[in-house]
Amino acid sequence: MTERSEVQNTISAKTAIITGGAGGLGLALEAALRKRGWFTVLVDLPGPALAALETLPDRMTCACDLTDSAAMQVLCDEIRSQRASIDMVIYNAGITWIGDFADLGDAAHRKVFDINYFAAVQMAQALQQDLRQSRGVHLAISSVAGFSPLLRRTAYAASKHALEGAFKSLRSEEKPYGVRCVIAAPSFVATNIGNPETGTDGVARPGSATDGVDYMTPQSAAEVILTGVERGRDFIPVGRIARLSALVNRLSPRLFARLMERNIGRD
C-alpha cells in the first residue's frame, strides 16, 4: 500500500469521538475501535495522561473541559473540519461522589451533573447534525446506577438516571434520521481501584471504589459494549452483575434494593 493510499484510508475511516478518552474504559474502547479500523478522537482534560497518547497514528487527542460550553463548541468545530464524517460519539466522561446524602454539598452535586449529564447532552446537541449526516450512533455510557438505586451514590445515580432519560427520549427523535441512541450500563469496571483522587468536595474518579462487586476489566467491558452496538442493541447491560441487576430490578425493585444494601457500601 502506498503512503498516499494509507493517508486516504485514514481520512475516510469512520470516526469515533470518545470523551473521557484518557481513562481506563475510554482507552479500552479506543483500542477496540482502532482494531476494527476506526479513526478515534480522544477528548479529555489537559494533562500528562492525554499528552502521552499523542504518538500513535489513526487518532486525534483533544484537550478540553467539556463543562465549558464555548470550548466544547470550538472542539466540535475543529473535529468537524478535520474529518470526513463523525460516525459515533461515546459519552464516557464521568465522575462519582460516594458518601452519605447528608454530607453531599450543593457544589459537588452540581459538578457531578455538569460532567455526567450536561456535558454529554450539550455535546450530543452540538454534533446532532453530523450524526444525522452519517446515520451514526450516540453511545451513552451509563451505569447500573442509571436504572436502579445505588447506596451512598445519590448524586451519581441521579445524574445517570438523567442521562438515560435524555438519550432514551432522543432515540425517538433521531430514529427517522437513521441515528441510533445506545445506552451501555456497566456494573463495576476496575479502572481506578484505590486511586480515587478525591477532591476536597468529595468528587472522585469513577471505577475507584473498593466496595464494588464482581469487577470487570476495562477491556472486557469495551468488547461487550461494542459487540452490543454491532448487534443493533439499544440497551447494553455490561457484565454479569449488570445483567442480573437489570432483571431483578425490573421484576422486584424491593428485592433488588435488599440485595444491593447487603452487598454494597461496606467500608
C-alpha positions as a Markdown table, in Angstrom:
| # | Residue | x | y | z |
|---|---|---|---|---|
| 1 | Met | 0.0 | 0.0 | 0.0 |
| 2 | Thr | 1.4 | 3.4 | -0.9 |
| 3 | Glu | 1.8 | 6.2 | 1.5 |
| 4 | Arg | -0.9 | 8.2 | -0.3 |
| 5 | Ser | -3.4 | 5.4 | -0.1 |
| 6 | Glu | -2.6 | 4.9 | 3.6 |
| 7 | Val | -3.4 | 8.6 | 4.2 |
| 8 | Gln | -6.6 | 8.4 | 2.2 |
| 9 | Asn | -7.7 | 5.4 | 4.2 |
| 10 | Thr | -7.1 | 7.2 | 7.4 |
| 11 | Ile | -9.1 | 10.2 | 6.3 |
| 12 | Ser | -12.0 | 8.1 | 5.0 |
| 13 | Ala | -12.2 | 5.8 | 8.0 |
| 14 | Lys | -15.2 | 6.1 | 10.3 |
| 15 | Thr | -14.6 | 8.5 | 13.1 |
| 16 | Ala | -15.5 | 7.9 | 16.8 |
| 17 | Ile | -15.2 | 10.6 | 19.4 |
| 18 | Ile | -14.6 | 9.3 | 22.9 |
| 19 | Thr | -14.9 | 11.7 | 25.9 |
| 20 | Gly | -13.0 | 10.7 | 29.0 |
| 21 | Gly | -10.7 | 9.2 | 26.4 |
| 22 | Ala | -7.5 | 9.1 | 28.6 |
| 23 | Gly | -9.1 | 7.0 | 31.3 |
| 24 | Gly | -9.3 | 3.2 | 31.6 |
| 25 | Leu | -12.6 | 2.5 | 29.8 |
| 26 | Gly | -12.1 | 5.3 | 27.3 |
| 27 | Leu | -8.7 | 3.8 | 26.3 |
| 28 | Ala | -10.1 | 0.3 | 26.1 |
| 29 | Leu | -12.9 | 1.4 | 23.8 |
| 30 | Glu | -10.5 | 3.3 | 21.7 |
| 31 | Ala | -8.2 | 0.3 | 21.3 |
| 32 | Ala | -11.1 | -2.0 | 20.4 |
| 33 | Leu | -12.4 | 0.5 | 17.8 |
| 34 | Arg | -9.0 | 1.0 | 16.2 |
| 35 | Lys | -8.7 | -2.8 | 15.8 |
| 36 | Arg | -12.0 | -2.5 | 13.9 |
| 37 | Gly | -10.5 | 0.1 | 11.6 |
| 38 | Trp | -11.9 | 3.2 | 13.1 |
| 39 | Phe | -10.2 | 6.6 | 13.5 |
| 40 | Thr | -10.5 | 7.8 | 17.1 |
| 41 | Val | -10.7 | 11.2 | 18.7 |
| 42 | Leu | -9.8 | 11.1 | 22.4 |
| 43 | Val | -11.2 | 14.0 | 24.4 |
| 44 | Asp | -10.1 | 14.6 | 28.0 |
| 45 | Leu | -8.8 | 17.3 | 30.4 |
| 46 | Pro | -5.4 | 18.6 | 29.6 |
| 47 | Gly | -2.6 | 16.8 | 31.4 |
| 48 | Pro | 0.1 | 14.2 | 31.1 |
| 49 | Ala | -2.3 | 11.2 | 30.6 |
| 50 | Leu | -3.7 | 12.8 | 27.4 |
| 51 | Ala | -0.3 | 14.1 | 26.2 |
| 52 | Ala | 1.1 | 10.6 | 26.4 |
| 53 | Leu | -1.4 | 9.4 | 23.8 |
| 54 | Glu | -0.3 | 11.7 | 21.0 |
| 55 | Thr | 2.2 | 9.5 | 19.3 |
| 56 | Leu | 0.0 | 6.7 | 17.9 |
| 57 | Pro | -1.5 | 7.0 | 14.4 |
| 58 | Asp | -5.2 | 6.9 | 13.4 |
| 59 | Arg | -6.2 | 9.2 | 16.3 |
| 60 | Met | -6.6 | 12.7 | 17.4 |
| 61 | Thr | -6.1 | 13.9 | 21.0 |
| 62 | Cys | -8.1 | 16.9 | 22.1 |
| 63 | Ala | -7.7 | 18.7 | 25.5 |
| 64 | Cys | -11.0 | 20.2 | 26.6 |
| 65 | Asp | -13.0 | 20.9 | 29.7 |
| 66 | Leu | -16.4 | 19.8 | 28.5 |
| 67 | Thr | -18.2 | 21.8 | 31.2 |
| 68 | Asp | -17.1 | 24.9 | 29.3 |
| 69 | Ser | -19.7 | 25.1 | 26.6 |
| 70 | Ala | -17.8 | 27.6 | 24.4 |
| 71 | Ala | -14.7 | 25.4 | 24.5 |
| 72 | Met | -16.7 | 22.4 | 23.7 |
| 73 | Gln | -18.2 | 24.1 | 20.6 |
| 74 | Val | -14.8 | 25.1 | 19.4 |
| 75 | Leu | -13.7 | 21.4 | 19.9 |
| 76 | Cys | -16.6 | 20.1 | 17.8 |
| 77 | Asp | -15.8 | 22.6 | 15.0 |
| 78 | Glu | -12.2 | 21.5 | 15.0 |
| 79 | Ile | -13.0 | 17.8 | 14.7 |
| 80 | Arg | -15.6 | 18.6 | 12.0 |
| 81 | Ser | -13.0 | 20.5 | 10.0 |
| 82 | Gln | -10.6 | 17.6 | 10.0 |
| 83 | Arg | -12.8 | 14.5 | 9.5 |
| 84 | Ala | -14.9 | 13.5 | 6.5 |
| 85 | Ser | -17.6 | 12.3 | 8.9 |
| 86 | Ile | -18.4 | 11.8 | 12.5 |
| 87 | Asp | -19.9 | 8.4 | 12.9 |
| 88 | Met | -20.1 | 7.7 | 16.6 |
| 89 | Val | -19.8 | 9.8 | 19.8 |
| 90 | Ile | -19.2 | 7.9 | 23.0 |
| 91 | Tyr | -20.2 | 10.0 | 26.1 |
| 92 | Asn | -17.8 | 8.3 | 28.5 |
| 93 | Ala | -16.5 | 11.2 | 30.7 |
| 94 | Gly | -17.7 | 11.0 | 34.2 |
| 95 | Ile | -17.1 | 11.4 | 37.9 |
| 96 | Thr | -18.6 | 10.0 | 41.0 |
| 97 | Trp | -19.4 | 11.0 | 44.6 |
| 98 | Ile | -19.6 | 8.4 | 47.3 |
| 99 | Gly | -20.9 | 9.3 | 50.8 |
| 100 | Asp | -24.0 | 9.9 | 52.9 |
| 101 | Phe | -26.6 | 12.2 | 51.4 |
| 102 | Ala | -26.4 | 14.4 | 54.5 |
| 103 | Asp | -22.8 | 15.2 | 53.6 |
| 104 | Leu | -23.5 | 16.0 | 49.9 |
| 105 | Gly | -22.8 | 19.6 | 49.2 |
| 106 | Asp | -24.5 | 21.7 | 46.6 |
| 107 | Ala | -21.3 | 22.4 | 44.7 |
| 108 | Ala | -20.4 | 18.7 | 44.4 |
| 109 | His | -23.9 | 17.7 | 43.4 |
| 110 | Arg | -23.9 | 20.2 | 40.6 |
| 111 | Lys | -20.4 | 19.2 | 39.5 |
| 112 | Val | -21.4 | 15.6 | 39.1 |
| 113 | Phe | -24.4 | 16.7 | 36.9 |
| 114 | Asp | -22.2 | 19.1 | 34.9 |
| 115 | Ile | -19.9 | 16.4 | 33.8 |
| 116 | Asn | -22.0 | 13.2 | 33.8 |
| 117 | Tyr | -25.2 | 14.8 | 32.3 |
| 118 | Phe | -24.9 | 18.3 | 30.9 |
| 119 | Ala | -21.5 | 17.8 | 29.1 |
| 120 | Ala | -22.9 | 14.8 | 27.4 |
| 121 | Val | -26.2 | 16.2 | 26.2 |
| 122 | Gln | -24.7 | 19.5 | 25.2 |
| 123 | Met | -22.1 | 17.7 | 23.1 |
| 124 | Ala | -24.9 | 15.5 | 21.6 |
| 125 | Gln | -26.7 | 18.6 | 20.6 |
| 126 | Ala | -23.6 | 20.2 | 19.1 |
| 127 | Leu | -23.0 | 17.1 | 17.0 |
| 128 | Gln | -26.6 | 16.2 | 16.2 |
| 129 | Gln | -26.4 | 17.2 | 12.6 |
| 130 | Asp | -23.1 | 15.5 | 12.0 |
| 131 | Leu | -24.5 | 12.2 | 13.2 |
| 132 | Arg | -27.6 | 12.6 | 11.1 |
| 133 | Gln | -25.5 | 13.1 | 8.0 |
| 134 | Ser | -23.5 | 9.9 | 8.8 |
| 135 | Arg | -26.5 | 8.0 | 10.2 |
| 136 | Gly | -24.3 | 7.4 | 13.1 |
| 137 | Val | -24.5 | 6.4 | 16.8 |
| 138 | His | -24.9 | 8.3 | 20.1 |
| 139 | Leu | -23.4 | 5.9 | 22.7 |
| 140 | Ala | -24.0 | 7.0 | 26.3 |
| 141 | Ile | -22.0 | 5.2 | 29.0 |
| 142 | Ser | -24.4 | 5.0 | 31.9 |
| 143 | Ser | -24.2 | 2.6 | 34.8 |
| 144 | Val | -26.3 | 0.1 | 36.8 |
| 145 | Ala | -27.0 | 3.3 | 38.9 |
| 146 | Gly | -28.7 | 4.7 | 35.8 |
| 147 | Phe | -31.7 | 2.3 | 36.1 |
| 148 | Ser | -31.5 | 1.3 | 39.8 |
| 149 | Pro | -30.7 | 2.7 | 43.2 |
| 150 | Leu | -27.1 | 2.5 | 44.5 |
| 151 | Leu | -26.2 | 3.0 | 48.1 |
| 152 | Arg | -24.3 | 6.2 | 49.1 |
| 153 | Arg | -24.2 | 7.4 | 45.5 |
| 154 | Thr | -27.2 | 9.7 | 45.3 |
| 155 | Ala | -25.7 | 12.4 | 43.1 |
| 156 | Tyr | -24.1 | 9.8 | 40.8 |
| 157 | Ala | -27.2 | 7.7 | 40.4 |
| 158 | Ala | -29.4 | 10.8 | 39.8 |
| 159 | Ser | -27.0 | 12.0 | 37.0 |
| 160 | Lys | -27.0 | 8.6 | 35.3 |
| 161 | His | -30.8 | 8.3 | 35.6 |
| 162 | Ala | -31.0 | 11.7 | 33.9 |
| 163 | Leu | -28.5 | 10.7 | 31.2 |
| 164 | Glu | -30.6 | 7.6 | 30.4 |
| 165 | Gly | -33.8 | 9.5 | 30.3 |
| 166 | Ala | -32.3 | 12.0 | 27.8 |
| 167 | Phe | -30.9 | 9.5 | 25.4 |
| 168 | Lys | -33.9 | 7.2 | 25.6 |
| 169 | Ser | -36.1 | 10.2 | 24.7 |
| 170 | Leu | -33.7 | 11.4 | 22.0 |
| 171 | Arg | -33.8 | 7.9 | 20.4 |
| 172 | Ser | -37.4 | 8.5 | 19.2 |
| 173 | Glu | -36.4 | 11.9 | 17.7 |
| 174 | Glu | -33.4 | 10.6 | 15.8 |
| 175 | Lys | -34.9 | 7.3 | 14.5 |
| 176 | Pro | -36.3 | 9.0 | 11.4 |
| 177 | Tyr | -32.8 | 10.2 | 10.5 |
| 178 | Gly | -31.3 | 6.7 | 10.8 |
| 179 | Val | -29.4 | 7.7 | 14.0 |
| 180 | Arg | -29.2 | 5.3 | 16.9 |
| 181 | Cys | -29.1 | 6.2 | 20.6 |
| 182 | Val | -27.5 | 3.4 | 22.5 |
| 183 | Ile | -27.1 | 3.2 | 26.3 |
| 184 | Ala | -24.4 | 0.9 | 27.9 |
| 185 | Ala | -24.8 | 0.2 | 31.6 |
| 186 | Pro | -21.7 | -1.3 | 33.1 |
| 187 | Ser | -21.6 | -2.6 | 36.7 |
| 188 | Phe | -18.2 | -2.2 | 38.3 |
| 189 | Val | -15.3 | -1.6 | 36.0 |
| 190 | Ala | -11.9 | -1.7 | 37.6 |
| 191 | Thr | -10.3 | 1.4 | 36.1 |
| 192 | Asn | -9.0 | 3.3 | 39.2 |
| 193 | Ile | -9.3 | 0.9 | 42.1 |
| 194 | Gly | -7.8 | 2.5 | 45.2 |
| 195 | Asn | -6.9 | 5.7 | 43.3 |
| 196 | Pro | -9.9 | 7.9 | 43.6 |
| 197 | Glu | -8.1 | 11.3 | 43.5 |
| 198 | Thr | -10.9 | 12.6 | 45.7 |
| 199 | Gly | -11.2 | 16.4 | 45.7 |
| 200 | Thr | -12.0 | 18.5 | 48.7 |
| 201 | Asp | -15.6 | 18.4 | 47.7 |
| 202 | Gly | -15.7 | 14.6 | 47.7 |
| 203 | Val | -15.8 | 14.2 | 43.9 |
| 204 | Ala | -13.8 | 11.2 | 42.8 |
| 205 | Arg | -12.7 | 9.3 | 39.7 |
| 206 | Pro | -15.1 | 6.6 | 38.5 |
| 207 | Gly | -14.0 | 3.0 | 38.9 |
| 208 | Ser | -12.1 | 3.8 | 42.1 |
| 209 | Ala | -14.5 | 2.5 | 44.8 |
| 210 | Thr | -13.4 | -0.5 | 46.8 |
| 211 | Asp | -17.0 | -1.6 | 47.7 |
| 212 | Gly | -18.0 | -2.9 | 44.4 |
| 213 | Val | -18.9 | -6.4 | 43.4 |
| 214 | Asp | -17.5 | -8.7 | 40.6 |
| 215 | Tyr | -15.3 | -6.1 | 38.9 |
| 216 | Met | -14.7 | -6.3 | 35.1 |
| 217 | Thr | -11.6 | -5.2 | 33.3 |
| 218 | Pro | -11.9 | -2.2 | 31.0 |
| 219 | Gln | -11.0 | -4.3 | 28.0 |
| 220 | Ser | -13.8 | -6.9 | 28.8 |
| 221 | Ala | -16.3 | -4.1 | 29.2 |
| 222 | Ala | -15.3 | -2.4 | 26.0 |
| 223 | Glu | -15.8 | -5.6 | 24.0 |
| 224 | Val | -19.2 | -6.2 | 25.5 |
| 225 | Ile | -20.2 | -2.6 | 24.7 |
| 226 | Leu | -19.0 | -2.6 | 21.1 |
| 227 | Thr | -20.4 | -6.0 | 20.3 |
| 228 | Gly | -23.8 | -4.9 | 21.6 |
| 229 | Val | -23.6 | -1.8 | 19.3 |
| 230 | Glu | -22.7 | -4.0 | 16.3 |
| 231 | Arg | -25.6 | -6.3 | 17.1 |
| 232 | Gly | -28.0 | -3.4 | 17.0 |
| 233 | Arg | -28.9 | -3.3 | 20.7 |
| 234 | Asp | -30.4 | -0.1 | 22.2 |
| 235 | Phe | -29.6 | -1.1 | 25.8 |
| 236 | Ile | -26.4 | -3.0 | 26.8 |
| 237 | Pro | -26.0 | -4.2 | 30.4 |
| 238 | Val | -22.3 | -4.8 | 30.7 |
| 239 | Gly | -21.2 | -7.7 | 32.8 |
| 240 | Arg | -22.9 | -10.4 | 34.9 |
| 241 | Ile | -23.9 | -8.0 | 37.7 |
| 242 | Ala | -25.4 | -5.5 | 35.3 |
| 243 | Arg | -27.5 | -8.2 | 33.6 |
| 244 | Leu | -28.8 | -9.6 | 36.9 |
| 245 | Ser | -29.4 | -6.2 | 38.2 |
| 246 | Ala | -31.5 | -5.2 | 35.2 |
| 247 | Leu | -33.6 | -8.4 | 35.5 |
| 248 | Val | -34.1 | -8.3 | 39.3 |
| 249 | Asn | -34.8 | -4.6 | 39.5 |
| 250 | Arg | -37.4 | -4.9 | 36.7 |
| 251 | Leu | -39.1 | -7.9 | 38.4 |
| 252 | Ser | -38.8 | -6.8 | 42.0 |
| 253 | Pro | -37.3 | -3.4 | 42.9 |
| 254 | Arg | -37.7 | -4.2 | 46.6 |
| 255 | Leu | -35.7 | -7.4 | 46.3 |
| 256 | Phe | -33.0 | -5.6 | 44.3 |
| 257 | Ala | -32.7 | -2.9 | 47.0 |
| 258 | Arg | -32.3 | -5.5 | 49.7 |
| 259 | Leu | -29.6 | -7.4 | 47.7 |
| 260 | Met | -27.8 | -4.1 | 46.9 |
| 261 | Glu | -27.9 | -2.9 | 50.5 |
| 262 | Arg | -26.4 | -6.2 | 51.6 |
| 263 | Asn | -23.5 | -6.2 | 49.2 |
| 264 | Ile | -22.7 | -2.5 | 48.5 |
| 265 | Gly | -21.3 | 0.3 | 50.6 |
| 266 | Arg | -19.4 | -1.6 | 53.4 |
| 267 | Asp | -16.3 | 0.3 | 54.3 |
